[in-house]
Amino acid sequence: MKLFPYGHATHPQWQMAAALVLAQLRACLALPDYASAPTLALLYITDHYAADAQDILDHLSAELPEITDWSGTVGVGIASNNVEYFDEPALAVMLCELPHDQYRVFSGVSPLPPARSGLFTAHTALIHADAATPDVAELIDEMAQRTESGYVFGGLASSRSSTVQFALSGHGNVKGQGAAGGVFSGGLSGVAFARDETGGMALMSRVTQGCRPVSIDHEITACEANVVTGLDGQPALDVLLQDLGVSLDQPREALAKVRMTLVGLSPSADRLMDAQIRHAGQFGAEVVVRHLIGLDPARKGIAIAELPSVGSKLAFCERNAEAARADLIRVCAEIREELEPEELSLELASALHAPEAESAPHLARRIAGAIYVSCSGRGGPHFGAPSAELQIVRRALGDVPLVGFFAGGEIAGHQLYGYTGVLTVFTARA
């Protein structure tokens, strides 16, 4: 597998941004280490271009006729290798060279068939979803059940204007059905990937958390709808105030502290794993963070933006830039170390451990391309500087092709996350 060509640009006029991206893509296509016959394109645009989504897709697909399939969405920000585009018009494209029988573009007009249906067997899937879709979390879980692995990844489109998704296939499974022109609103779309039995390509995905626990794990012992009324057999509101060290006798200070507090929910089966993670002051991938949306003094309860279940665990937490930075470095290091062979030749070692200024894309890294979906509440400002989050990824993984977007919710496994990043890489055989 060769490196995936990619390009990104910003410009007030989408036509100019597209021209810059196309120039970068064609330059990559001419290089020997890059794929020369890509088939699938991932397209991400900022919401400044949302109204022009159909024109952008039509133009790019006409300029790249060899690309048969397109997928992507819109975000308040988009990402590429070493750069973030927030609050400015921009687009990014990555061209993936994959056999046609190894993937399938899906959308509302051409849904992904169930697992073991005999039509197409999905091992995993990249999902773009509209947050306004009813029961979107349940739909994501149902989509995960349509894959062999039970693992999907992606995010909810984010936009201050219209929310759009791209899903276009030259093989007839999307294009030409009804009035489908490749741009959709609502529902889910994306790309399903089959297991590569030849071992030529694989996908590796990790979740990085952005919050730090400020309490121990509590077991939910009583709840009504989205109001937790009992933690460890005690009134939930009393536990919250005790953990935060505040009192309702000083309501201003208490409310200020509560507004900064979120909750991390996890299944009870992960007690041992969580004990180890909590010792390090980090959440694991099994934890989903939700907002604390209200207090119920009458029932001594706390209202959260989720429907919890008795027996699951809850820990109070807060957003923390240092914890987010450390966890992002950790997941990148895990991917890098898993891909690096135990024994390195001199040429291979030099390529993998080159200084940042010399860390050009190299096949020795075994990463053909990467997709990074991060929370729209993260990004450069949360990490201290513009593009800081993507710079961390580049320093850890090297200068690899990468595109992505900043989402209204992140998808990994079969769950919908918040304040996280989901990093997925296409890996080549050693």
C-alpha positions as a printed Julia matrix, in Angstrom:
430×3 Matrix{Float64}:
   0.0     0.0     0.0
   1.25    3.44   -0.93
   0.65    6.78    0.76
  -2.73    8.41    0.15
  -2.57   11.72   -1.77
  -4.12   14.6     0.16
  -4.53   18.35    0.03
  -6.07   21.2     2.01
  -6.58   24.93    1.52
  -8.48   27.98    2.68
  -9.84   30.79    0.52
 -12.95   33.03    0.58
 -13.97   31.53   -2.78
 -14.4    27.76   -2.81
 -13.28   27.61   -6.45
  -9.83   28.92   -5.48
  -9.58   26.57   -2.49
 -10.54   23.66   -4.75
  -7.91   24.65   -7.29
  -5.23   24.72   -4.59
  -6.3    21.32   -3.26
  -6.37   19.81   -6.75
  -2.84   21.09   -7.4
  -1.63   19.4    -4.19
  -3.4    16.15   -5.06
  -1.92   16.05   -8.56
   1.53   16.76   -7.19
   1.16   13.8    -4.79
  -0.15   11.54   -7.55
   3.05   12.17   -9.52
   5.33   11.06   -6.66
   6.49    7.42   -6.59
   5.64    6.81   -2.92
   2.04    7.96   -3.34
  -0.89    5.99   -4.71
  -1.35    6.55   -8.43
  -4.78    4.92   -8.87
  -6.97    6.01   -5.93
 -10.63    5.04   -5.9
 -12.21    6.64   -2.81
 -12.09   10.31   -1.78
 -12.79   11.69    1.7
 -13.97   15.3     1.52
 -14.38   17.65    4.5
 -15.48   21.29    4.29
 -16.04   24.01    6.86
 -19.55   25.39    7.26
 -18.59   28.51    5.29
 -18.9    26.32    2.17
 -22.01   24.37    3.27
 -24.33   26.21    0.87
 -22.0    25.31   -2.02
 -21.6    21.65   -1.08
 -23.21   20.25   -4.25
 -21.17   22.55   -6.51
 -17.96   21.6    -4.7
 -18.64   17.88   -5.06
 -19.63   18.22   -8.71
 -16.51   20.22   -9.49
 -14.06   17.94   -7.67
 -15.57   14.74   -9.07
 -15.39   16.19  -12.57
 -11.75   17.19  -12.09
 -10.9    13.76  -10.65
 -12.84   11.37  -12.91
 -10.74    8.41  -11.78
 -12.28    8.71   -8.3
 -15.43    6.6    -8.3
 -16.57    7.12   -4.69
 -16.87   10.11   -2.37
 -17.69   10.46    1.32
 -17.41   13.28    3.86
 -19.23   15.98    5.76
 -19.1    19.51    7.15
 -17.63   20.86   10.38
 -17.18   24.18   12.14
 -13.54   23.27   11.71
 -11.62   20.77    9.6
  -8.23   19.19   10.05
  -5.35   18.01    7.95
  -1.76   17.1     8.62
  -0.34   19.64   11.1
  -3.1    22.2    10.56
  -6.62   23.13   11.72
  -9.03   25.43    9.94
 -11.49   27.03   12.38
 -13.89   29.88   11.59
 -12.61   30.21    8.05
 -13.65   28.78    4.66
 -11.6    25.67    3.93
 -11.7    22.18    2.49
  -9.55   19.07    2.7
  -9.45   15.94    0.53
  -7.67   12.6     0.86
  -7.62   10.02   -1.95
  -7.59    6.39   -0.78
  -6.35    3.59   -3.02
  -8.51    0.61   -2.03
  -9.89   -2.3    -4.09
 -13.53   -1.71   -4.97
 -14.62   -4.91   -3.27
 -13.03   -3.78    0.02
 -15.39   -0.89    0.75
 -18.88    0.42    0.15
 -20.28    3.95    0.38
 -23.65    4.02    2.13
 -26.35    6.59    2.91
 -30.08    6.84    3.55
 -30.89    5.91   -0.06
 -28.46    2.98    0.0
 -28.15    1.65    3.55
 -25.48   -0.74    4.7
 -26.78   -4.32    4.54
 -26.97   -6.3     7.79
 -24.0    -8.39    8.85
 -23.98  -11.91    7.39
 -26.51  -10.9     4.73
 -24.26  -12.21    1.95
 -24.38   -8.91    0.06
 -21.39   -7.08    1.54
 -19.65   -7.99    4.77
 -18.5    -4.87    6.6
 -15.74   -5.25    9.15
 -15.91   -1.63   10.32
 -17.26    1.68    9.04
 -16.58    5.4     8.94
 -19.8     7.19    9.9
 -20.91   10.78    9.33
 -24.18   11.61   11.09
 -26.54   14.53   11.56
 -26.99   15.41   15.25
 -30.61   16.43   14.58
 -31.49   12.88   13.53
 -33.91   11.33   16.07
 -32.32    8.6    18.23
 -28.95    9.11   16.57
 -27.1     7.26   19.34
 -29.32    4.21   18.85
 -28.77    4.37   15.08
 -25.01    4.4    15.61
 -25.28    1.33   17.83
 -27.44   -0.39   15.23
 -24.92    0.47   12.54
 -22.13   -1.07   14.63
 -24.17   -4.27   14.8
 -24.07   -4.39   11.0
 -20.29   -4.84   11.11
 -18.24   -7.92   11.97
 -16.13   -6.1    14.55
 -18.95   -4.15   16.2
 -16.68   -1.1    15.9
 -17.47    2.03   13.91
 -15.8     5.45   13.99
 -16.51    9.0    12.85
 -18.54   11.91   14.17
 -21.59   14.14   14.05
 -21.48   16.92   11.49
 -21.19   20.37   13.04
 -22.31   23.56   11.36
 -23.62   27.03   12.13
 -25.67   26.87    8.94
 -26.87   23.83    7.0
 -25.56   20.37    7.85
 -24.55   18.26    4.86
 -22.96   14.91    4.14
 -21.27   13.61    1.01
 -22.03   10.08   -0.22
 -21.5     9.34   -3.89
 -20.64    6.08   -5.63
 -19.87    5.41   -9.26
 -21.02    1.81   -8.91
 -24.69    2.66   -8.72
 -25.26    1.98   -5.05
 -25.87    5.67   -4.36
 -25.65    7.73   -7.53
 -28.75    7.8    -9.65
 -31.16    6.52   -7.02
 -34.02    8.98   -6.95
 -32.8    12.55   -6.85
 -29.6    11.66   -5.02
 -26.8    13.9    -6.17
 -24.28   12.87   -3.55
 -25.12   15.57   -0.97
 -27.45   14.63    1.87
 -28.99   16.19    4.98
 -30.05   14.17    8.01
 -29.47   10.55    8.88
 -26.22    8.66    8.55
 -23.79    8.1     5.71
 -20.22    6.98    5.31
 -17.97    4.18    4.12
 -17.99    0.55    5.25
 -14.73   -1.37    4.99
 -14.41   -5.13    4.53
 -11.75   -7.22    6.2
  -8.71   -7.5     3.91
  -8.05  -11.23    3.96
  -4.76  -10.74    2.09
  -3.34   -8.64    4.92
  -2.61   -5.73    2.62
  -4.61   -3.09    4.49
  -5.98   -2.76    7.99
  -7.58   -0.07   10.12
  -6.4     0.85   13.61
  -8.45    3.22   15.76
  -8.03    4.81   19.19
 -10.11    7.15   21.39
  -8.41    9.96   23.29
 -10.27   11.56   26.19
 -10.33   15.27   26.97
 -11.55   15.27   30.57
  -9.94   14.53   33.94
 -11.82   12.76   36.75
 -12.23   14.79   39.96
 -13.85   12.02   41.98
 -13.76    8.3    42.5
 -16.17    6.0    40.68
 -19.64    5.86   42.17
 -22.19    3.16   41.47
 -25.58    4.42   40.33
 -28.01    2.85   42.78
 -31.18    4.77   41.85
 -32.32    6.81   38.86
 -35.5     8.01   37.19
 -35.25    8.78   33.48
 -32.23   11.11   33.19
 -32.15   12.05   36.89
 -29.7    10.12   39.05
 -31.07   10.06   42.59
 -28.73    7.58   44.27
 -24.96    7.08   44.21
 -23.45    4.33   46.38
 -26.75    4.21   48.28
 -26.59    7.91   49.17
 -28.5    10.88   47.72
 -26.75   11.79   44.47
 -26.89   15.55   45.12
 -25.15   15.1    48.48
 -22.41   13.03   46.85
 -21.89   15.68   44.16
 -21.58   18.52   46.67
 -19.22   16.49   48.86
 -16.97   15.53   45.93
 -16.8    19.13   44.71
 -16.27   20.51   48.22
 -19.14   23.0    47.95
 -22.4    23.69   49.79
 -25.76   25.06   48.74
 -25.44   27.48   51.65
 -23.09   29.4    49.32
 -25.12   29.01   46.11
 -23.01   31.31   43.92
 -19.76   29.41   44.56
 -21.55   26.06   44.36
 -23.22   26.79   41.03
 -19.98   28.12   39.55
 -18.28   24.85   40.4
 -21.19   22.72   39.2
 -21.25   24.49   35.82
 -17.67   23.38   35.23
 -18.47   19.77   36.12
 -19.38   16.93   33.78
 -20.01   13.24   34.4
 -18.17   10.22   33.03
 -20.33    7.12   32.65
 -19.04    3.58   32.23
 -20.34    0.01   32.56
 -19.87   -1.78   35.86
 -17.9    -4.56   34.17
 -14.89   -2.28   33.72
 -14.17   -1.81   37.44
 -10.64   -3.26   37.37
  -9.63   -1.46   34.2
 -10.99    1.83   35.47
  -9.16    1.47   38.8
  -5.88    1.39   36.93
  -6.83    4.27   34.65
  -8.15    6.39   37.49
  -4.85    5.97   39.33
  -3.21    7.69   36.36
  -5.82   10.45   36.39
  -7.16    9.47   32.98
 -10.38    8.08   31.58
 -10.33    5.02   29.35
 -12.21    4.51   26.09
 -15.08    2.81   27.95
 -16.06    6.14   29.56
 -18.52    8.47   27.85
 -18.66   12.06   29.09
 -22.01   13.8    29.36
 -23.17   17.22   30.57
 -24.56   17.8    34.04
 -27.72   19.72   33.1
 -29.48   20.38   36.39
 -29.97   19.77   40.09
 -33.12   18.4    41.72
 -33.1    19.43   45.41
 -36.54   17.89   46.0
 -35.36   14.39   45.07
 -31.72   15.05   46.02
 -30.87   14.17   42.43
 -28.72   15.35   39.54
 -29.93   15.54   35.94
 -27.53   14.46   33.2
 -27.7    14.49   29.39
 -28.07   10.71   29.19
 -30.4     7.94   30.3
 -28.3     6.06   32.87
 -28.95    2.6    34.24
 -28.73    1.25   37.77
 -25.44   -0.57   38.31
 -23.37    1.5    35.92
 -20.64    3.8    37.21
 -20.44    7.58   37.36
 -17.46    9.79   38.08
 -17.49   13.58   38.17
 -14.96   15.18   35.84
 -13.87   18.42   34.23
 -12.27   19.45   30.98
  -8.5    19.62   31.31
  -6.05   20.62   28.6
  -3.07   18.87   30.18
  -4.97   15.61   30.52
  -6.19   15.91   26.92
  -2.65   16.56   25.66
  -1.18   13.64   27.61
  -3.87   11.23   26.45
  -3.51   12.29   22.81
   0.23   11.67   22.98
  -0.48    8.28   24.58
  -2.82    7.02   21.85
  -0.47    8.23   19.1
   2.43    6.46   20.81
   0.37    3.25   21.07
  -0.3     3.31   17.34
   3.3     4.11   16.45
   4.76    1.44   18.7
   2.35   -1.21   17.43
   3.32   -0.48   13.85
   7.08   -0.29   14.31
   8.87   -3.63   13.82
  11.0    -5.0    16.64
  14.15   -4.99   14.51
  14.98   -2.0    12.34
  17.4    -1.63    9.48
  19.54    1.51    9.45
  17.47    3.02    6.64
  14.21    2.18    8.41
  15.38    3.54   11.75
  16.56    6.76   10.11
  13.17    7.24    8.43
  11.14    6.53   11.56
  13.2     8.66   13.93
  14.07   11.6    11.71
  13.85   15.08   13.27
  10.52   16.82   12.82
  11.82   19.01    9.98
  12.86   15.88    8.05
   9.94   13.64    8.94
   8.46   13.53    5.46
   5.88   10.85    4.69
   7.63    7.49    4.46
   6.28    4.02    3.72
   8.36    2.67    6.59
   5.82    4.19    8.97
   3.24    1.74    7.59
   0.57    4.46    7.77
  -0.93    5.12    4.35
  -3.34    7.74    5.68
  -5.22    8.84    8.78
  -8.61   10.26    9.76
  -8.92   12.4    12.88
 -12.3    13.42   14.29
 -12.09   15.74   17.28
 -14.65   17.54   19.39
 -15.5    21.05   18.22
 -14.8    22.15   21.82
 -11.19   20.99   21.54
  -8.91   22.19   18.77
  -6.1    24.71   18.99
  -7.6    27.11   21.55
  -8.12   24.29   24.07
  -4.57   23.05   23.51
  -3.03   26.51   23.81
  -2.39   27.67   20.25
  -3.8    27.47   16.71
  -3.35   23.97   15.22
  -1.73   22.73   18.44
  -3.82   19.56   18.57
  -2.85   18.49   15.06
   0.76   19.42   15.7
   0.78   16.95   18.58
  -0.49   14.24   16.23
   2.17   15.06   13.66
   5.0    15.0    16.18
   3.83   11.62   17.44
   2.95    9.88   14.17
   5.23   11.69   11.76
   4.27   13.57    8.64
   1.53   11.23    7.41
  -1.44   12.03    5.13
  -4.35   13.06    7.35
  -7.79   14.66    7.04
 -10.68   15.06    9.45
 -13.13   17.44   11.03
 -14.28   18.91   14.35
 -17.55   17.3    15.29
 -20.61   17.85   17.44
 -20.03   14.41   18.93
 -17.46   11.7    18.23
 -18.2     8.1    17.28
 -16.07    5.13   18.31
 -16.94    1.52   19.01
 -20.72    1.63   19.14
 -21.01    4.79   21.24
 -21.35    8.52   20.89
 -18.67   10.43   22.82
 -18.08   14.05   23.82
 -14.87   16.08   24.29
 -12.8    13.28   22.73
 -10.69   12.7    19.66
 -10.93    9.57   17.49
  -7.78    8.78   15.51
  -7.98    6.08   12.85
  -5.13    5.05   10.57
  -4.98    2.95    7.4
  -2.04    0.63    7.97
  -0.01   -1.23    5.38
   1.48   -4.67    5.71
   5.0    -4.68    7.25
